[in-house]
Amino acid sequence: MKNNRIYTIAFIVIGSILVIYSQGDIKNELVLVLLGIVFLMFGLFRINSGISSKKIEDEYIKSEEEE
C-alpha cells in the first residue's frame, strides 16, 4: 500500500519536472512535454482511483421521514 503511494507521487513529480524542464528548453521538445503530461496524468489518475466517492443521500426523502 505504501509502495503504491510512493509510485504515485513519483509519477506526479517526474511528470511535473519533465513538463517544466521542456518549457524552459530553447528547442521546446514536444516528446518531453508529452511524456511529462502522460506521467502527470497517470499519477493523478492513480490518486483519484484511490479516493472513495462520497455517498449521495437524498435530503428530500430524509426530511420526509423525519416529519
Protein Blocks (a to p, Z undefined) as FASTA:
>chain_A
ZZmmmmmmmmmmmmmmmmmmmmmpmnlpaklmmmmmmmmmmmmmmmmmmpccdddddfkl
mmmmmZZ
